[in-house]
């Protein structure tokens, strides 16, 4: 294969990745924080932002490996299917770069506790999450087993606000 052919594959791959990644932004978060789903996952799992992303990316990694092994055993896949799988993986690696840039931009600080924030913080009696006392939300996600409620857009904690 010539360098010209490799360049064509590269350009098409990046164009396809851009189209998918930009299209997914509207689907997942609209004009909000593009990394908010990873931040929510990190909080729910009590892991770092890169670890939350890696957990989600692992599904795509496994899918690529699965296709490679199936291809090795004679199964055929369309160029579009390969592009979808490879492109998803590339996009997760791009999102990893964004997550790492976000972490460099805003160094992690421990969440407030009753000890460090005094009367300004409430602690969930069930799971021990904390939230500002001034927050307008009423219930922590752990107190809402039926899943009714919404995450307020203006808070990083996972206290639920009951639907009216």
Secondary structure, DSSP 8 states (H G I E B T S, - for coil): --HHHHHHHHHHHHHHHHHHHHHHHHHHTTTS-TTHHHHHHHHHHT--HHHHHHHHHHHHHHHHHHHHHHHHTT----HHHHHHHHHHHHHHHHHHHHHHHHHHHS-------HHHHGGGEEE-TTT--EEETT-S--EEGGG-TT---EE-TT-SS-EEE---
